[in-house]
Amino acid sequence: MPIAAPDATDLPSAPTVVDLIGHGARAFERAGLAFGHGTDNAIDEAAALVFHALDLDHAEAESAYVLRPGALQVGRVLALFAERIERRVPAAYLMGRMWFAGLEFEVDERVIVPRSPFAELIRTGFEPWIDPGRVARILDIGTGSGCIAIACALAFPQATVDAVDVSADALEVARRNVAKHAVGDRVRLLQGEVFEPVDDACYDLIVANPPYVSNTEMSALPREYRHEPDLALRAGADGLDVVRPILADAPRHLTPDGALFVEVGDSEPRVAEAFPRLPFVWIEFEHGGGGVFLLRRADF
């Protein structure tokens, strides 16, 4: 069955880009869409789709807003709006791309949409928590699209990065992004669970954005999240099925001055309760987000 376009009676006969964004935002709000895959509101979601459909540059948004697209272009925009509403597909999948730490990455439904607060840490070189100049080896656990591993490679040009994921499908997407950003000489993609593919290697910096959603939380997620790989989200009864082996084996994979950063999202209270003896440092972010802890080698 073809997807019906949202009602366009509120659009003028020759709409501007701003008109299309407003129209999309109103349609999204009426449809009760859920956001959180790169945007957190209907206006930003509609703007992303309009700029994508019309191949506009966000850096030139002010001049783009007054443009009047042709009928075929308007049709492309409305078709994207319709698919977003009918199928509840996150905009990132409709566009086939998402931005993370100021970088563009290819994404599809084999990987979760990049949206981690790790972007803020990477942009600051993880300071003041570590000395960026002393980082020579980095491990990214649960790399997905490769966004964290690649952003780290670009932020630490002197370092090599191992990027691990259990999903062969995810690593295919990551491989495309490694090539896109020309970091294949420093980013190594490895398939396996947690530390298994790296043998006895030690790292100055370990970052992990593992699955951390509990079974109960999974059942309550909006439809948009069901387009993402279950494997990348679900982590058992308490959401800690992957966090536990990370914490169990991290000490033997950290250099003496090494640091471990792990994103656990809303599982933060459960992590603190499950590991009361570990001195977690919970990072506060200037630009939103949370649920990321720091542990140093000595903390274990």
C-alpha positions in Angstrom: 0.0 0.0 0.0 1.5 3.4 -0.9 2.2 5.8 1.9 -0.2 8.7 2.0 1.3 12.2 2.2 0.4 14.3 5.3 -2.4 16.8 4.8 -0.9 19.8 2.9 -3.8 22.2 3.2 -1.6 24.5 5.4 1.0 24.9 2.6 0.9 27.9 0.2 0.9 27.1 -3.5 4.6 28.0 -3.8 6.0 27.2 -0.4 9.4 28.4 0.9 11.8 26.1 2.7 10.6 27.7 6.0 7.0 26.8 5.0 8.0 23.2 4.4 9.8 22.9 7.7 6.8 24.4 9.6 4.4 22.1 7.7 6.5 19.0 8.6 6.8 20.0 12.2 3.1 20.4 12.6 2.4 17.1 10.9 5.0 15.4 13.1 3.4 16.8 16.3 -0.1 15.8 15.2 1.2 12.3 14.5 2.8 12.0 18.0 6.3 11.1 16.7 9.1 10.3 19.1 12.5 12.0 18.7 15.9 11.3 20.1 17.9 10.1 17.1 20.0 13.2 16.5 17.2 15.7 17.1 14.9 16.2 20.1 12.0 18.2 18.6 9.7 18.3 15.6 11.1 21.4 14.0 14.7 20.2 13.9 13.6 16.8 12.6 11.6 18.5 9.8 14.4 20.8 9.0 16.9 17.9 8.7 14.6 16.1 6.2 13.9 19.2 4.2 17.6 20.1 3.8 18.4 16.5 2.9 15.6 16.2 0.3 16.6 19.6 -1.3 20.4 19.0 -0.9 20.8 22.2 1.0 23.7 23.2 3.2 23.0 23.7 6.9 25.9 26.2 7.0 23.9 28.4 4.7 20.6 28.0 6.4 19.6 31.7 6.6 19.8 32.1 2.8 18.2 28.7 2.2 15.0 29.4 4.3 13.6 31.8 1.7 14.1 29.5 -1.3 11.0 28.3 -3.2 11.6 24.7 -4.3 9.9 23.4 -7.5 6.9 21.1 -7.5 9.1 17.9 -7.9 11.3 19.0 -5.0 8.3 19.7 -2.8 7.0 16.3 -3.7 10.3 14.7 -2.5 10.0 16.5 0.8 6.4 15.5 1.4 7.2 11.9 0.5 9.9 11.9 3.2 7.5 13.4 5.7 5.0 10.7 4.9 7.5 7.9 5.4 8.7 9.4 8.7 5.1 9.4 9.9 3.7 6.2 8.6 6.7 3.9 9.3 8.1 5.8 12.3 11.5 5.6 10.7 14.1 7.9 12.4 15.2 10.7 10.1 18.8 9.5 10.1 17.8 6.2 8.4 15.7 8.1 5.8 18.7 10.3 5.1 21.3 7.5 5.3 23.5 9.7 7.3 24.0 11.4 10.7 26.5 13.8 12.2 28.6 13.0 15.3 31.4 15.2 16.8 31.1 17.5 13.8 31.6 14.6 11.3 29.2 13.0 8.9 28.7 9.2 9.0 26.8 6.8 6.8 24.1 4.9 8.8 21.4 2.4 8.1 19.3 0.0 10.1 22.3 -2.3 10.7 23.6 0.2 13.3 22.1 2.5 16.0 21.9 6.2 15.1 25.0 8.1 16.5 23.9 10.3 19.4 26.2 9.6 22.3 27.5 12.4 24.6 30.9 10.9 23.9 31.0 13.5 21.1 31.6 16.2 23.7 34.4 14.3 25.4 36.1 13.6 22.1 36.0 17.2 21.0 37.8 18.2 24.2 40.3 15.4 24.0 38.8 13.9 27.2 40.4 16.7 29.1 40.8 17.2 32.0 40.3 13.5 32.7 43.3 12.4 30.7 46.4 13.9 29.0 45.7 13.6 25.3 49.4 13.7 24.5 50.0 10.4 26.3 47.3 8.4 24.4 48.9 6.0 21.9 46.4 3.1 21.9 42.6 3.4 22.0 39.9 0.7 22.2 36.3 1.3 21.2 33.9 -1.4 22.4 30.5 -1.7 20.6 31.7 0.5 17.7 28.5 0.2 15.6 28.8 2.7 12.7 32.4 3.4 13.8 31.6 7.0 14.7 33.3 7.0 18.1 36.4 5.1 16.9 36.8 7.3 13.9 36.2 10.6 15.8 38.8 9.4 18.3 41.3 8.6 15.6 40.9 12.1 14.2 41.1 13.7 17.7 44.2 11.7 18.6 46.2 11.7 15.3 49.2 10.0 17.1 47.1 7.1 18.2 45.9 3.8 16.8 42.3 2.6 17.4 40.9 -0.9 17.7 37.1 -0.9 17.2 35.2 -4.0 18.3 31.6 -5.1 17.6 29.8 -8.4 17.8 27.8 -7.7 14.7 29.3 -8.4 11.2 26.6 -6.3 9.7 27.5 -3.3 11.9 31.2 -3.7 10.9 30.3 -3.5 7.2 28.8 0.0 7.9 31.8 0.9 10.0 34.1 -0.2 7.2 32.4 2.3 4.8 32.9 5.1 7.4 36.5 4.2 8.0 37.1 4.6 4.2 35.0 7.7 4.1 37.2 9.4 6.7 40.5 7.9 5.4 41.6 6.5 8.7 42.1 2.9 7.6 45.8 3.0 8.5 45.0 3.7 12.2 41.5 2.1 12.8 41.3 -1.6 13.0 37.9 -3.2 12.9 37.5 -6.5 14.9 34.5 -8.8 15.3 33.8 -10.4 18.7 32.4 -9.8 22.2 33.9 -7.1 24.4 37.7 -7.8 24.8 37.8 -11.2 23.1 39.1 -10.0 19.7 42.0 -8.0 21.2 43.8 -10.9 23.1 46.1 -9.4 25.7 46.4 -5.9 24.3 46.5 -2.9 26.6 45.2 0.6 26.0 45.7 4.1 27.3 42.0 4.9 26.6 39.0 2.5 26.4 35.6 3.9 25.4 32.5 1.8 25.3 28.9 2.5 24.3 27.5 -1.0 24.9 23.9 -2.1 24.9 22.4 -1.0 28.2 18.6 -1.1 27.9 16.8 -3.6 30.1 14.1 -6.0 28.8 11.4 -4.0 30.5 12.6 -0.7 29.1 12.8 -2.3 25.6 9.1 -3.1 25.7 8.3 0.5 26.5 10.4 2.1 23.7 8.7 4.1 21.0 8.3 2.6 17.6 11.2 4.6 16.2 13.7 2.7 18.4 12.4 -0.7 17.0 14.1 0.2 13.7 17.5 0.0 15.5 19.2 -3.4 16.0 17.9 -5.1 19.1 21.4 -6.5 19.6 22.8 -2.9 20.0 20.2 -1.9 22.6 19.0 -4.9 24.7 21.1 -6.0 27.6 19.1 -8.4 29.7 16.9 -8.1 32.8 18.8 -5.2 34.3 20.5 -3.7 31.3 24.0 -4.7 32.6 24.7 -7.9 30.6 27.5 -6.2 28.7 28.7 -3.8 31.3 29.6 -6.6 33.7 32.2 -8.3 31.4 33.6 -4.8 30.5 34.2 -4.1 34.2 35.4 -7.6 34.9 38.2 -7.5 32.2 39.0 -3.9 31.9 41.9 -3.9 34.5 44.0 -6.3 32.4 43.5 -4.3 29.3 44.4 -0.8 30.7 47.9 0.6 30.8 49.0 1.7 34.3 47.7 5.2 33.7 44.8 4.1 31.4 41.3 5.3 31.7 37.9 3.6 30.9 34.8 5.6 29.9 31.5 3.7 29.5 28.1 5.1 28.6 25.3 3.4 30.4 22.5 5.9 30.0 19.5 5.4 32.3 21.2 2.3 33.7 23.4 4.6 35.8 21.6 3.9 39.2 21.7 0.1 38.5 25.4 0.3 37.8 26.1 2.2 41.0 24.1 -0.3 43.0 25.6 -3.4 41.4 29.2 -2.2 41.9 29.2 -0.3 45.2 32.9 -0.6 45.7 34.0 1.0 42.5 34.6 4.8 42.7 32.7 5.8 39.6 33.2 9.3 38.3 30.0 10.3 36.6 30.7 12.9 33.9 28.7 16.1 33.7 28.2 17.4 30.1 27.9 21.0 29.1 25.7 20.2 26.1 23.3 17.6 27.6 23.4 13.9 28.0 24.7 11.8 30.8 25.1 8.3 32.1 28.8 8.1 31.3 31.3 7.0 34.0 35.1 7.1 34.3 37.3 4.6 36.0 41.1 4.6 36.1 43.3 1.5 36.2 44.1 2.2 39.8 40.4 2.3 40.7 40.1 -1.5 40.2 
